[in-house]
Amino acid sequence: MNYNKRPNDNERQFNLPDFFPGFPGGGQPGGVPGGGQTGFPSPSGGQSVGAPSTPPPSFTPTQQQFQTYAVDPGAIQGCLYRFTYVWLYRDSFWFFPVFVGRRSISGFRWSGYRWVYYGVDLDRVQSFQCY
């Protein structure tokens, strides 16, 4: 058992250079957000889905006071491929989801100056708002 876990160990940020050609931040030179293919299938199954080519909205939404205790994958599914503001229990950020599973969500998180591929367990998500 690992007793040295950091508080955010359930959150996963992926920076996988040299594993996915054309992936933002790795693979081929010039793999920048919004350019090239990322290896994620699109809903139609043909082309790949990448990071947005523009930054997220310039405002920070206000979190609602009343929230549910668990985020339902069906509810957040409606935010796929849309700018979404996510509140975790200790963090909040702009997110562009490209995959929703039964227990997790992945996509691109805005780092303040670029999009970074990111995944998180849904039980860590306190609330969200898509735009």
A tleap script that builds the chain and sets N, CA, C and O, in Angstrom:
source leaprc.protein.ff14SB
mol = sequence {
  NMET ASN TYR ASN LYS ARG PRO ASN ASP ASN
  GLU ARG GLN PHE ASN LEU PRO ASP PHE PHE
  PRO GLY PHE PRO GLY GLY GLY GLN PRO GLY
  GLY VAL PRO GLY GLY GLY GLN THR GLY PHE
  PRO SER PRO SER GLY GLY GLN SER VAL GLY
  ALA PRO SER THR PRO PRO PRO SER PHE THR
  PRO THR GLN GLN GLN PHE GLN THR TYR ALA
  VAL ASP PRO GLY ALA ILE GLN GLY CYS LEU
  TYR ARG PHE THR TYR VAL TRP LEU TYR ARG
  ASP SER PHE TRP PHE PHE PRO VAL PHE VAL
  GLY ARG ARG SER ILE SER GLY PHE ARG TRP
  SER GLY TYR ARG TRP VAL TYR TYR GLY VAL
  ASP LEU ASP ARG VAL GLN SER PHE GLN CYS
  CTYR
}
set mol.1.N position { 0.846 -1.180 0.000 }
set mol.1.CA position { 0.000 0.000 0.000 }
set mol.1.C position { 0.885 1.235 0.000 }
set mol.1.O position { 1.860 1.304 0.748 }
set mol.2.N position { 0.559 2.185 -0.814 }
set mol.2.CA position { 1.356 3.402 -0.926 }
set mol.2.C position { 0.759 4.487 -0.039 }
set mol.2.O position { -0.321 5.006 -0.321 }
set mol.3.N position { 1.467 4.824 1.035 }
set mol.3.CA position { 0.987 5.847 1.959 }
set mol.3.C position { 1.480 7.235 1.588 }
set mol.3.O position { 1.172 8.202 2.284 }
set mol.4.N position { 2.232 7.352 0.515 }
set mol.4.CA position { 2.780 8.634 0.087 }
set mol.4.C position { 1.971 9.239 -1.051 }
set mol.4.O position { 2.498 10.039 -1.824 }
set mol.5.N position { 0.717 8.877 -1.164 }
set mol.5.CA position { -0.118 9.403 -2.246 }
set mol.5.C position { -0.342 10.895 -2.082 }
set mol.5.O position { -0.577 11.388 -0.979 }
set mol.6.N position { -0.267 11.587 -3.174 }
set mol.6.CA position { -0.605 13.008 -3.193 }
set mol.6.C position { -2.119 13.153 -3.242 }
set mol.6.O position { -2.810 12.229 -3.672 }
set mol.7.N position { -2.651 14.299 -2.811 }
set mol.7.CA position { -4.108 14.477 -2.793 }
set mol.7.C position { -4.761 14.322 -4.157 }
set mol.7.O position { -5.927 13.932 -4.221 }
set mol.8.N position { -4.071 14.604 -5.237 }
set mol.8.CA position { -4.669 14.581 -6.572 }
set mol.8.C position { -4.264 13.354 -7.373 }
set mol.8.O position { -4.279 13.396 -8.603 }
set mol.9.N position { -3.900 12.248 -6.698 }
set mol.9.CA position { -3.474 11.063 -7.423 }
set mol.9.C position { -4.577 10.450 -8.277 }
set mol.9.O position { -4.284 9.708 -9.214 }
set mol.10.N position { -5.831 10.743 -7.976 }
set mol.10.CA position { -6.921 10.214 -8.786 }
set mol.10.C position { -7.092 10.977 -10.085 }
set mol.10.O position { -7.853 10.554 -10.955 }
set mol.11.N position { -6.397 12.090 -10.227 }
set mol.11.CA position { -6.459 12.881 -11.443 }
set mol.11.C position { -5.246 12.531 -12.293 }
set mol.11.O position { -4.126 12.447 -11.791 }
set mol.12.N position { -5.477 12.333 -13.565 }
set mol.12.CA position { -4.377 11.927 -14.425 }
set mol.12.C position { -4.178 12.960 -15.527 }
set mol.12.O position { -5.111 13.324 -16.243 }
set mol.13.N position { -2.958 13.414 -15.639 }
set mol.13.CA position { -2.615 14.317 -16.727 }
set mol.13.C position { -1.614 13.579 -17.590 }
set mol.13.O position { -0.597 13.090 -17.097 }
set mol.14.N position { -1.900 13.499 -18.866 }
set mol.14.CA position { -1.064 12.737 -19.767 }
set mol.14.C position { -0.206 13.670 -20.605 }
set mol.14.O position { -0.719 14.584 -21.251 }
set mol.15.N position { 1.071 13.443 -20.594 }
set mol.15.CA position { 1.997 14.136 -21.473 }
set mol.15.C position { 2.884 13.040 -22.033 }
set mol.15.O position { 3.909 12.703 -21.440 }
set mol.16.N position { 2.500 12.489 -23.161 }
set mol.16.CA position { 3.124 11.289 -23.676 }
set mol.16.C position { 3.927 11.556 -24.944 }
set mol.16.O position { 3.513 11.140 -26.026 }
set mol.17.N position { 5.062 12.236 -24.837 }
set mol.17.CA position { 5.851 12.478 -26.037 }
set mol.17.C position { 6.347 11.167 -26.630 }
set mol.17.O position { 6.646 10.220 -25.903 }
set mol.18.N position { 6.430 11.120 -27.919 }
set mol.18.CA position { 6.960 10.004 -28.690 }
set mol.18.C position { 6.045 8.783 -28.740 }
set mol.18.O position { 6.399 7.796 -29.385 }
set mol.19.N position { 4.882 8.809 -28.084 }
set mol.19.CA position { 3.993 7.670 -28.137 }
set mol.19.C position { 2.901 7.837 -29.182 }
set mol.19.O position { 2.487 6.861 -29.808 }
set mol.20.N position { 2.428 9.069 -29.376 }
set mol.20.CA position { 1.360 9.322 -30.320 }
set mol.20.C position { 1.799 10.396 -31.299 }
set mol.20.O position { 1.805 11.576 -30.947 }
set mol.21.N position { 2.168 10.020 -32.526 }
set mol.21.CA position { 2.566 11.032 -33.500 }
set mol.21.C position { 1.458 12.053 -33.715 }
set mol.21.O position { 0.286 11.701 -33.850 }
set mol.22.N position { 1.843 13.308 -33.745 }
set mol.22.CA position { 0.892 14.377 -33.954 }
set mol.22.C position { 0.133 14.777 -32.711 }
set mol.22.O position { -0.693 15.689 -32.754 }
set mol.23.N position { 0.402 14.105 -31.596 }
set mol.23.CA position { -0.267 14.412 -30.329 }
set mol.23.C position { 0.282 15.707 -29.778 }
set mol.23.O position { 1.494 15.917 -29.822 }
set mol.24.N position { -0.572 16.595 -29.252 }
set mol.24.CA position { -0.076 17.878 -28.734 }
set mol.24.C position { 1.028 17.673 -27.709 }
set mol.24.O position { 0.853 16.960 -26.721 }
set mol.25.N position { 2.154 18.302 -27.954 }
set mol.25.CA position { 3.273 18.226 -27.022 }
set mol.25.C position { 4.183 17.036 -27.243 }
set mol.25.O position { 5.170 16.892 -26.522 }
set mol.26.N position { 3.896 16.176 -28.209 }
set mol.26.CA position { 4.756 15.019 -28.380 }
set mol.26.C position { 4.640 14.448 -29.768 }
set mol.26.O position { 3.844 14.901 -30.590 }
set mol.27.N position { 5.469 13.424 -30.014 }
set mol.27.CA position { 5.439 12.780 -31.319 }
set mol.27.C position { 6.211 13.587 -32.332 }
set mol.27.O position { 7.413 13.801 -32.170 }
set mol.28.N position { 5.557 14.030 -33.356 }
set mol.28.CA position { 6.204 14.769 -34.422 }
set mol.28.C position { 6.389 16.232 -34.037 }
set mol.28.O position { 5.577 16.786 -33.297 }
set mol.29.N position { 7.446 16.858 -34.532 }
set mol.29.CA position { 7.574 18.293 -34.297 }
set mol.29.C position { 6.374 19.017 -34.881 }
set mol.29.O position { 5.856 18.650 -35.935 }
set mol.30.N position { 5.949 20.039 -34.185 }
set mol.30.CA position { 4.807 20.804 -34.668 }
set mol.30.C position { 3.472 20.258 -34.219 }
set mol.30.O position { 2.429 20.734 -34.669 }
set mol.31.N position { 3.479 19.240 -33.316 }
set mol.31.CA position { 2.227 18.710 -32.802 }
set mol.31.C position { 1.619 19.683 -31.814 }
set mol.31.O position { 1.808 19.547 -30.605 }
set mol.32.N position { 0.897 20.652 -32.315 }
set mol.32.CA position { 0.342 21.706 -31.460 }
set mol.32.C position { -1.159 21.548 -31.368 }
set mol.32.O position { -1.771 20.945 -32.248 }
set mol.33.N position { -1.771 22.087 -30.303 }
set mol.33.CA position { -3.218 21.993 -30.196 }
set mol.33.C position { -3.907 22.560 -31.422 }
set mol.33.O position { -3.576 23.643 -31.907 }
set mol.34.N position { -4.876 21.795 -31.909 }
set mol.34.CA position { -5.635 22.238 -33.068 }
set mol.34.C position { -5.004 21.852 -34.388 }
set mol.34.O position { -5.604 22.072 -35.441 }
set mol.35.N position { -3.799 21.279 -34.362 }
set mol.35.CA position { -3.140 20.914 -35.599 }
set mol.35.C position { -2.871 19.431 -35.659 }
set mol.35.O position { -2.452 18.840 -34.664 }
set mol.36.N position { -3.099 18.822 -36.789 }
set mol.36.CA position { -2.809 17.410 -36.960 }
set mol.36.C position { -3.849 16.527 -36.296 }
set mol.36.O position { -4.867 16.998 -35.789 }
set mol.37.N position { -3.561 15.231 -36.314 }
set mol.37.CA position { -4.471 14.273 -35.720 }
set mol.37.C position { -3.929 13.833 -34.377 }
set mol.37.O position { -2.716 13.809 -34.171 }
set mol.38.N position { -4.821 13.484 -33.459 }
set mol.38.CA position { -4.387 13.100 -32.123 }
set mol.38.C position { -4.547 11.620 -31.860 }
set mol.38.O position { -4.086 11.145 -30.823 }
set mol.39.N position { -5.166 10.878 -32.730 }
set mol.39.CA position { -5.351 9.467 -32.497 }
set mol.39.C position { -6.673 9.129 -31.819 }
set mol.39.O position { -6.934 7.952 -31.567 }
set mol.40.N position { -7.514 10.106 -31.516 }
set mol.40.CA position { -8.802 9.833 -30.909 }
set mol.40.C position { -9.837 9.695 -32.001 }
set mol.40.O position { -9.906 10.534 -32.899 }
set mol.41.N position { -10.653 8.640 -31.940 }
set mol.41.CA position { -11.682 8.495 -32.962 }
set mol.41.C position { -12.766 9.543 -32.804 }
set mol.41.O position { -13.094 9.962 -31.694 }
set mol.42.N position { -13.310 9.952 -33.921 }
set mol.42.CA position { -14.424 10.900 -33.886 }
set mol.42.C position { -15.717 10.117 -33.706 }
set mol.42.O position { -15.725 8.895 -33.857 }
set mol.43.N position { -16.804 10.801 -33.388 }
set mol.43.CA position { -18.070 10.092 -33.246 }
set mol.43.C position { -18.468 9.344 -34.511 }
set mol.43.O position { -19.120 8.303 -34.428 }
set mol.44.N position { -18.088 9.853 -35.679 }
set mol.44.CA position { -18.424 9.185 -36.930 }
set mol.44.C position { -17.474 8.040 -37.233 }
set mol.44.O position { -17.732 7.256 -38.146 }
set mol.45.N position { -16.374 7.925 -36.483 }
set mol.45.CA position { -15.444 6.835 -36.668 }
set mol.45.C position { -14.401 7.087 -37.731 }
set mol.45.O position { -13.490 6.271 -37.876 }
set mol.46.N position { -14.480 8.164 -38.479 }
set mol.46.CA position { -13.548 8.401 -39.562 }
set mol.46.C position { -12.322 9.183 -39.157 }
set mol.46.O position { -11.215 8.644 -39.171 }
set mol.47.N position { -12.492 10.431 -38.798 }
set mol.47.CA position { -11.362 11.291 -38.506 }
set mol.47.C position { -11.083 11.343 -37.011 }
set mol.47.O position { -11.899 10.907 -36.199 }
set mol.48.N position { -9.922 11.880 -36.661 }
set mol.48.CA position { -9.540 12.005 -35.265 }
set mol.48.C position { -10.054 13.311 -34.678 }
set mol.48.O position { -10.327 14.271 -35.398 }
set mol.49.N position { -10.181 13.324 -33.355 }
set mol.49.CA position { -10.632 14.505 -32.632 }
set mol.49.C position { -9.429 15.089 -31.916 }
set mol.49.O position { -8.711 14.376 -31.216 }
set mol.50.N position { -9.208 16.376 -32.088 }
set mol.50.CA position { -8.073 17.029 -31.451 }
set mol.50.C position { -8.510 18.103 -30.489 }
set mol.50.O position { -9.698 18.316 -30.246 }
set mol.51.N position { -7.523 18.768 -29.952 }
set mol.51.CA position { -7.775 19.882 -29.047 }
set mol.51.C position { -8.386 21.041 -29.826 }
set mol.51.O position { -8.192 21.146 -31.037 }
set mol.52.N position { -9.116 21.902 -29.142 }
set mol.52.CA position { -9.654 23.081 -29.827 }
set mol.52.C position { -8.528 23.945 -30.374 }
set mol.52.O position { -7.423 23.954 -29.832 }
set mol.53.N position { -8.808 24.660 -31.435 }
set mol.53.CA position { -7.791 25.534 -32.032 }
set mol.53.C position { -7.812 26.928 -31.419 }
set mol.53.O position { -6.985 27.771 -31.765 }
set mol.54.N position { -8.753 27.175 -30.510 }
set mol.54.CA position { -8.848 28.481 -29.850 }
set mol.54.C position { -8.820 28.292 -28.336 }
set mol.54.O position { -9.119 27.204 -27.844 }
set mol.55.N position { -8.467 29.333 -27.599 }
set mol.55.CA position { -8.547 29.249 -26.133 }
set mol.55.C position { -10.007 29.156 -25.683 }
set mol.55.O position { -10.915 29.425 -26.470 }
set mol.56.N position { -10.237 28.777 -24.422 }
set mol.56.CA position { -11.610 28.746 -23.910 }
set mol.56.C position { -12.131 30.163 -23.702 }
set mol.56.O position { -11.376 31.120 -23.874 }
set mol.57.N position { -13.392 30.321 -23.339 }
set mol.57.CA position { -13.908 31.666 -23.033 }
set mol.57.C position { -13.051 32.352 -21.969 }
set mol.57.O position { -12.428 31.688 -21.140 }
set mol.58.N position { -13.025 33.671 -22.000 }
set mol.58.CA position { -12.131 34.425 -21.117 }
set mol.58.C position { -12.708 34.662 -19.727 }
set mol.58.O position { -12.044 35.272 -18.889 }
set mol.59.N position { -13.915 34.198 -19.464 }
set mol.59.CA position { -14.505 34.394 -18.133 }
set mol.59.C position { -14.415 33.113 -17.305 }
set mol.59.O position { -14.231 32.026 -17.853 }
set mol.60.N position { -14.543 33.244 -15.999 }
set mol.60.CA position { -14.607 32.104 -15.091 }
set mol.60.C position { -16.025 32.035 -14.532 }
set mol.60.O position { -16.455 32.950 -13.830 }
set mol.61.N position { -16.760 30.959 -14.834 }
set mol.61.CA position { -18.135 30.865 -14.352 }
set mol.61.C position { -18.194 30.759 -12.823 }
set mol.61.O position { -17.224 30.369 -12.174 }
set mol.62.N position { -19.340 31.109 -12.276 }
set mol.62.CA position { -19.576 30.966 -10.843 }
set mol.62.C position { -20.208 29.609 -10.588 }
set mol.62.O position { -21.161 29.219 -11.262 }
set mol.63.N position { -19.670 28.893 -9.609 }
set mol.63.CA position { -20.211 27.580 -9.277 }
set mol.63.C position { -21.543 27.729 -8.545 }
set mol.63.O position { -21.687 28.570 -7.657 }
set mol.64.N position { -22.507 26.906 -8.927 }
set mol.64.CA position { -23.806 26.932 -8.260 }
set mol.64.C position { -23.675 26.375 -6.848 }
set mol.64.O position { -22.830 25.517 -6.590 }
set mol.65.N position { -24.512 26.864 -5.932 }
set mol.65.CA position { -24.426 26.415 -4.543 }
set mol.65.C position { -24.945 25.002 -4.352 }
set mol.65.O position { -24.385 24.245 -3.560 }
set mol.66.N position { -26.002 24.631 -5.061 }
set mol.66.CA position { -26.611 23.327 -4.853 }
set mol.66.C position { -26.206 22.396 -5.983 }
set mol.66.O position { -26.439 22.684 -7.157 }
set mol.67.N position { -25.588 21.263 -5.610 }
set mol.67.CA position { -25.127 20.310 -6.602 }
set mol.67.C position { -25.510 18.902 -6.169 }
set mol.67.O position { -25.828 18.662 -5.004 }
set mol.68.N position { -25.477 17.992 -7.106 }
set mol.68.CA position { -25.678 16.593 -6.772 }
set mol.68.C position { -24.383 16.050 -6.188 }
set mol.68.O position { -23.332 16.685 -6.281 }
set mol.69.N position { -24.467 14.873 -5.587 }
set mol.69.CA position { -23.284 14.296 -4.953 }
set mol.69.C position { -22.430 13.489 -5.917 }
set mol.69.O position { -21.260 13.230 -5.636 }
set mol.70.N position { -22.990 13.093 -7.034 }
set mol.70.CA position { -22.222 12.329 -8.009 }
set mol.70.C position { -22.535 12.860 -9.401 }
set mol.70.O position { -23.670 13.239 -9.690 }
set mol.71.N position { -21.534 12.883 -10.249 }
set mol.71.CA position { -21.721 13.322 -11.628 }
set mol.71.C position { -22.081 12.100 -12.463 }
set mol.71.O position { -21.351 11.109 -12.486 }
set mol.72.N position { -23.196 12.183 -13.134 }
set mol.72.CA position { -23.688 11.107 -13.971 }
set mol.72.C position { -23.020 11.178 -15.340 }
set mol.72.O position { -22.996 12.244 -15.955 }
set mol.73.N position { -22.473 10.054 -15.834 }
set mol.73.CA position { -21.858 10.082 -17.169 }
set mol.73.C position { -22.828 10.545 -18.250 }
set mol.73.O position { -22.414 11.188 -19.215 }
set mol.74.N position { -24.108 10.229 -18.100 }
set mol.74.CA position { -25.096 10.658 -19.086 }
set mol.74.C position { -25.277 12.163 -19.121 }
set mol.74.O position { -25.547 12.737 -20.176 }
set mol.75.N position { -25.130 12.805 -17.969 }
set mol.75.CA position { -25.291 14.256 -17.913 }
set mol.75.C position { -24.119 14.966 -18.567 }
set mol.75.O position { -24.309 15.915 -19.328 }
set mol.76.N position { -22.916 14.513 -18.274 }
set mol.76.CA position { -21.729 15.185 -18.819 }
set mol.76.C position { -21.507 14.812 -20.283 }
set mol.76.O position { -20.756 15.487 -20.988 }
set mol.77.N position { -22.153 13.746 -20.743 }
set mol.77.CA position { -22.056 13.337 -22.153 }
set mol.77.C position { -22.510 14.462 -23.080 }
set mol.77.O position { -21.991 14.598 -24.187 }
set mol.78.N position { -23.465 15.261 -22.641 }
set mol.78.CA position { -23.952 16.377 -23.446 }
set mol.78.C position { -22.932 17.487 -23.628 }
set mol.78.O position { -23.139 18.396 -24.431 }
set mol.79.N position { -21.834 17.420 -22.886 }
set mol.79.CA position { -20.782 18.438 -22.993 }
set mol.79.C position { -19.647 18.015 -23.925 }
set mol.79.O position { -18.680 18.757 -24.097 }
set mol.80.N position { -19.756 16.826 -24.528 }
set mol.80.CA position { -18.686 16.380 -25.424 }
set mol.80.C position { -18.444 17.403 -26.528 }
set mol.80.O position { -19.383 17.922 -27.130 }
set mol.81.N position { -17.174 17.681 -26.780 }
set mol.81.CA position { -16.727 18.589 -27.845 }
set mol.81.C position { -17.226 20.017 -27.641 }
set mol.81.O position { -17.390 20.762 -28.607 }
set mol.82.N position { -17.468 20.399 -26.388 }
set mol.82.CA position { -17.892 21.765 -26.049 }
set mol.82.C position { -16.994 22.280 -24.930 }
set mol.82.O position { -16.502 21.500 -24.115 }
set mol.83.N position { -16.781 23.596 -24.892 }
set mol.83.CA position { -16.045 24.171 -23.773 }
set mol.83.C position { -16.851 23.914 -22.500 }
set mol.83.O position { -18.043 24.217 -22.438 }
set mol.84.N position { -16.195 23.361 -21.501 }
set mol.84.CA position { -16.860 22.971 -20.258 }
set mol.84.C position { -16.018 23.433 -19.085 }
set mol.84.O position { -14.812 23.188 -19.048 }
set mol.85.N position { -16.637 24.090 -18.140 }
set mol.85.CA position { -15.912 24.468 -16.926 }
set mol.85.C position { -16.176 23.390 -15.888 }
set mol.85.O position { -17.328 23.046 -15.621 }
set mol.86.N position { -15.101 22.854 -15.301 }
set mol.86.CA position { -15.183 21.732 -14.368 }
set mol.86.C position { -14.684 22.168 -13.001 }
set mol.86.O position { -13.642 22.813 -12.885 }
set mol.87.N position { -15.431 21.813 -11.973 }
set mol.87.CA position { -14.999 22.028 -10.592 }
set mol.87.C position { -14.719 20.667 -9.976 }
set mol.87.O position { -15.626 19.847 -9.839 }
set mol.88.N position { -13.462 20.423 -9.603 }
set mol.88.CA position { -13.118 19.252 -8.810 }
set mol.88.C position { -13.197 19.674 -7.350 }
set mol.88.O position { -13.524 20.825 -7.059 }
set mol.89.N position { -12.908 18.775 -6.439 }
set mol.89.CA position { -12.992 19.126 -5.022 }
set mol.89.C position { -11.900 20.094 -4.593 }
set mol.89.O position { -12.062 20.797 -3.596 }
set mol.90.N position { -10.788 20.146 -5.325 }
set mol.90.CA position { -9.705 21.062 -4.959 }
set mol.90.C position { -9.181 21.874 -6.130 }
set mol.90.O position { -8.114 22.480 -6.029 }
set mol.91.N position { -9.900 21.899 -7.221 }
set mol.91.CA position { -9.390 22.561 -8.418 }
set mol.91.C position { -10.567 22.900 -9.328 }
set mol.91.O position { -11.655 22.344 -9.176 }
set mol.92.N position { -10.351 23.800 -10.260 }
set mol.92.CA position { -11.348 24.102 -11.288 }
set mol.92.C position { -10.610 24.590 -12.527 }
set mol.92.O position { -9.539 25.190 -12.427 }
set mol.93.N position { -11.191 24.327 -13.701 }
set mol.93.CA position { -10.493 24.643 -14.947 }
set mol.93.C position { -11.435 24.501 -16.135 }
set mol.93.O position { -12.502 23.895 -16.036 }
set mol.94.N position { -11.010 25.081 -17.275 }
set mol.94.CA position { -11.698 24.881 -18.545 }
set mol.94.C position { -11.264 23.539 -19.108 }
set mol.94.O position { -10.102 23.149 -18.999 }
set mol.95.N position { -12.217 22.837 -19.711 }
set mol.95.CA position { -11.998 21.482 -20.192 }
set mol.95.C position { -12.740 21.316 -21.515 }
set mol.95.O position { -13.793 21.920 -21.721 }
set mol.96.N position { -12.190 20.501 -22.406 }
set mol.96.CA position { -12.829 20.183 -23.681 }
set mol.96.C position { -12.916 18.657 -23.761 }
set mol.96.O position { -11.992 18.017 -24.262 }
set mol.97.N position { -14.019 18.061 -23.272 }
set mol.97.CA position { -14.103 16.597 -23.219 }
set mol.97.C position { -14.260 15.964 -24.599 }
set mol.97.O position { -14.986 16.467 -25.457 }
set mol.98.N position { -13.556 14.842 -24.788 }
set mol.98.CA position { -13.666 14.087 -26.034 }
set mol.98.C position { -14.075 12.636 -25.786 }
set mol.98.O position { -14.367 11.906 -26.733 }
set mol.99.N position { -14.097 12.210 -24.514 }
set mol.99.CA position { -14.492 10.844 -24.168 }
set mol.99.C position { -15.151 10.833 -22.797 }
set mol.99.O position { -14.648 11.449 -21.857 }
set mol.100.N position { -16.276 10.133 -22.683 }
set mol.100.CA position { -16.931 9.917 -21.393 }
set mol.100.C position { -17.130 8.424 -21.226 }
set mol.100.O position { -17.790 7.779 -22.041 }
set mol.101.N position { -16.555 7.882 -20.167 }
set mol.101.CA position { -16.744 6.476 -19.831 }
set mol.101.C position { -17.702 6.339 -18.663 }
set mol.101.O position { -18.291 7.323 -18.216 }
set mol.102.N position { -17.858 5.114 -18.169 }
set mol.102.CA position { -18.762 4.900 -17.030 }
set mol.102.C position { -18.240 5.553 -15.759 }
set mol.102.O position { -19.023 5.993 -14.917 }
set mol.103.N position { -16.912 5.616 -15.619 }
set mol.103.CA position { -16.335 6.151 -14.383 }
set mol.103.C position { -15.341 7.277 -14.595 }
set mol.103.O position { -14.820 7.822 -13.622 }
set mol.104.N position { -15.067 7.635 -15.821 }
set mol.104.CA position { -14.045 8.659 -16.061 }
set mol.104.C position { -14.386 9.491 -17.285 }
set mol.104.O position { -15.268 9.158 -18.076 }
set mol.105.N position { -13.659 10.574 -17.406 }
set mol.105.CA position { -13.811 11.476 -18.547 }
set mol.105.C position { -12.417 11.910 -18.962 }
set mol.105.O position { -11.534 12.069 -18.119 }
set mol.106.N position { -12.218 12.102 -20.254 }
set mol.106.CA position { -10.926 12.593 -20.728 }
set mol.106.C position { -11.146 13.594 -21.843 }
set mol.106.O position { -12.197 13.640 -22.483 }
set mol.107.N position { -10.130 14.382 -22.046 }
set mol.107.CA position { -10.185 15.423 -23.057 }
set mol.107.C position { -9.013 16.356 -22.880 }
set mol.107.O position { -7.929 15.932 -22.482 }
set mol.108.N position { -9.221 17.615 -23.170 }
set mol.108.CA position { -8.137 18.591 -23.117 }
set mol.108.C position { -8.430 19.643 -22.060 }
set mol.108.O position { -9.498 20.256 -22.046 }
set mol.109.N position { -7.461 19.838 -21.176 }
set mol.109.CA position { -7.567 20.814 -20.086 }
set mol.109.C position { -6.752 22.047 -20.456 }
set mol.109.O position { -5.626 21.926 -20.938 }
set mol.110.N position { -7.310 23.219 -20.234 }
set mol.110.CA position { -6.613 24.473 -20.529 }
set mol.110.C position { -5.622 24.756 -19.409 }
set mol.110.O position { -6.012 24.840 -18.245 }
set mol.111.N position { -4.351 24.903 -19.747 }
set mol.111.CA position { -3.304 25.119 -18.740 }
set mol.111.C position { -3.045 26.599 -18.485 }
set mol.111.O position { -2.212 26.940 -17.645 }
set mol.112.N position { -3.732 27.469 -19.183 }
set mol.112.CA position { -3.502 28.902 -19.060 }
set mol.112.C position { -2.920 29.477 -20.334 }
set mol.112.O position { -3.029 30.675 -20.594 }
set mol.113.N position { -2.292 28.602 -21.139 }
set mol.113.CA position { -1.716 29.056 -22.405 }
set mol.113.C position { -1.775 28.004 -23.503 }
set mol.113.O position { -1.479 28.307 -24.659 }
set mol.114.N position { -2.153 26.762 -23.163 }
set mol.114.CA position { -2.294 25.717 -24.182 }
set mol.114.C position { -3.189 24.604 -23.648 }
set mol.114.O position { -3.440 24.517 -22.446 }
set mol.115.N position { -3.660 23.761 -24.547 }
set mol.115.CA position { -4.473 22.614 -24.185 }
set mol.115.C position { -3.573 21.417 -23.902 }
set mol.115.O position { -2.637 21.152 -24.657 }
set mol.116.N position { -3.848 20.694 -22.824 }
set mol.116.CA position { -3.075 19.518 -22.420 }
set mol.116.C position { -4.053 18.362 -22.242 }
set mol.116.O position { -5.104 18.522 -21.621 }
set mol.117.N position { -3.707 17.198 -22.788 }
set mol.117.CA position { -4.606 16.054 -22.640 }
set mol.117.C position { -4.680 15.650 -21.171 }
set mol.117.O position { -3.666 15.631 -20.473 }
set mol.118.N position { -5.895 15.324 -20.704 }
set mol.118.CA position { -6.130 15.126 -19.272 }
set mol.118.C position { -7.287 14.156 -19.070 }
set mol.118.O position { -8.248 14.159 -19.840 }
set mol.119.N position { -7.196 13.341 -18.051 }
set mol.119.CA position { -8.283 12.444 -17.689 }
set mol.119.C position { -8.512 12.480 -16.191 }
set mol.119.O position { -7.577 12.679 -15.416 }
set mol.120.N position { -9.747 12.288 -15.790 }
set mol.120.CA position { -10.077 12.327 -14.361 }
set mol.120.C position { -11.250 11.382 -14.097 }
set mol.120.O position { -12.129 11.210 -14.942 }
set mol.121.N position { -11.248 10.773 -12.909 }
set mol.121.CA position { -12.367 9.942 -12.486 }
set mol.121.C position { -13.577 10.828 -12.197 }
set mol.121.O position { -13.435 11.907 -11.622 }
set mol.122.N position { -14.751 10.379 -12.592 }
set mol.122.CA position { -15.961 11.180 -12.398 }
set mol.122.C position { -16.282 11.413 -10.924 }
set mol.122.O position { -16.941 12.398 -10.589 }
set mol.123.N position { -15.828 10.525 -10.038 }
set mol.123.CA position { -16.112 10.749 -8.618 }
set mol.123.C position { -15.303 11.896 -8.025 }
set mol.123.O position { -15.543 12.295 -6.886 }
set mol.124.N position { -14.348 12.430 -8.782 }
set mol.124.CA position { -13.581 13.601 -8.351 }
set mol.124.C position { -14.235 14.900 -8.815 }
set mol.124.O position { -13.878 15.977 -8.339 }
set mol.125.N position { -15.185 14.808 -9.736 }
set mol.125.CA position { -15.843 15.993 -10.288 }
set mol.125.C position { -16.990 16.403 -9.365 }
set mol.125.O position { -17.911 15.627 -9.112 }
set mol.126.N position { -16.913 17.621 -8.876 }
set mol.126.CA position { -17.954 18.147 -7.998 }
set mol.126.C position { -19.127 18.692 -8.815 }
set mol.126.O position { -20.287 18.419 -8.505 }
set mol.127.N position { -18.817 19.461 -9.856 }
set mol.127.CA position { -19.848 19.975 -10.756 }
set mol.127.C position { -19.194 20.427 -12.051 }
set mol.127.O position { -17.969 20.477 -12.159 }
set mol.128.N position { -20.028 20.757 -13.036 }
set mol.128.CA position { -19.530 21.205 -14.336 }
set mol.128.C position { -20.597 22.057 -14.993 }
set mol.128.O position { -21.773 21.998 -14.635 }
set mol.129.N position { -20.166 22.847 -15.958 }
set mol.129.CA position { -21.090 23.657 -16.757 }
set mol.129.C position { -20.534 23.740 -18.165 }
set mol.129.O position { -19.402 24.183 -18.354 }
set mol.130.N position { -21.310 23.321 -19.162 }
set mol.130.CA position { -20.809 23.391 -20.537 }
set mol.130.C position { -21.412 24.577 -21.271 }
set mol.130.O position { -22.509 25.035 -20.954 }
set mol.131.N position { -20.661 25.069 -22.269 }
set mol.131.CA position { -21.025 26.270 -23.023 }
set mol.131.C position { -20.978 25.992 -24.509 }
set mol.131.O position { -21.253 26.882 -25.313 }
savepdb mol mol.pdb
quit
